[in-house]
Amino acid sequence: AATTNDLTNTETQDPETILVTATRTERSIKSIPANPTVITSEDIRKGGFTSAPEALQKKAGLHVRNFSDNPSRATVDIRGFGENSQGRVLVLVNGRRINRPDLGPVNWSQVPMGNVERIEVVRGAQSALYGDYAVGGVINIITRRGREEPQTEIAVTGGSHGFNDQTLSTAGEYNGVGYAGSIGHQSSDGYRDRSSYETWSGSISMETDPREWLGTWLDYSYTDSEYDLPGPLNAAQVRQDREQSVNPDDDAEETFHNVGFGFSLYPDDTREIVVETGFSQKDLESNIESFFIPSFNTWTIDTYSLSPKYIQSSSLFGMDNALTLGVDASYDDLDIDLYGDRGHNIRNGSSKVEK
């Protein structure tokens, strides 16, 4: 487990850097009375970061816990909430939350690093703007959009314990439609026994240029992650062999589909109407035989969201002013099935949560 503090930024931010998370509108860092950090795609490329938790730990100085070698299972802590941080730190992708409604940990592999434009971190309570989960802070991951000059990148990374990561990403513009996409694969044998994992991911986004009064965008991402669960060790087992695993069969698989659509209307230079909507489906399966009572569970989580907002820019007492009015509406449907065997032939029960 790697630990750092999150008291200060690791470096001075460019005051002209654009931030959207702190105010839900595009503003430069110098105009925001907060303690934000922006990790850019250039920071990610130079640092060779292969996961969002790694970038957040090394560039933003956040506290990261990980009880296996799989970065998708890491827990990111802001403002010292410790083991409960997965329910106290709001994680967004393009402004849409990816936190689970059952307070389970975020799977960071939902965010292909080859498609990340920047990561914005705002420390401290943001509940007035974002509601629940935002007690400790907000992490907003902004994905790439189209660009005038086509650009394609290939990145290959290797490391100890069989770690390997390959990413292909591209972005450009065709007939006024911007596009960006990525394909990624990451796997590792793991430092400990039975801590291997493998993740496949892909994403694509398209947007139209707001020529005069209308701009639209659409994005989709897919992730499939399979991993072993090495389980905990007591002090005596650590002294004997810290790389060992005491369970022979525990594993899990998670599949994610995320779709987002939105449009912006510009009636004039002072007004903007933005409507964002999204859908995500999470299919999770875990097989744990090391407990006194083995558990074989599946989760299906469907999430729908709608966020309309109106922005009015004007002068107030000789100062620039932006009034933002909006609503965040979301619906989560969680179905859990409990089985008595790995083949899911013996059904022990089920539960349903609507939020």
Secondary structure, DSSP 8 states (H G I E B T S, - for coil): ------SS-SS---TT-EE-TTTSS-EEGGG--S-EEEEEHHHHHHHT--SHHHHHHHHH--EEE-SSS-GGG-EEESSS-GGGGGGTEEEEETTEE---TT-----GGGS-GGGEEEEEEEES--HHHH-TTTTSEEEEEEE----SS-EEEEEEEE-STT-EEEEEEEEEEETTEEEEEEEEEEEE--SSTT--EEEEEEEEEEEE--SSSEEEEEEEEEEEEEEE------HHHHHH-TT--S-SS-EEEEEEEEEEEEEEEEEETTEEEEEEEEEEEEEEEEEE-SSSS-EEEEEEEEEEEEEEEEEEEEEETTEEEEEEEE--EEEEEEEEEEESSTTS-SEEEEEEEE-
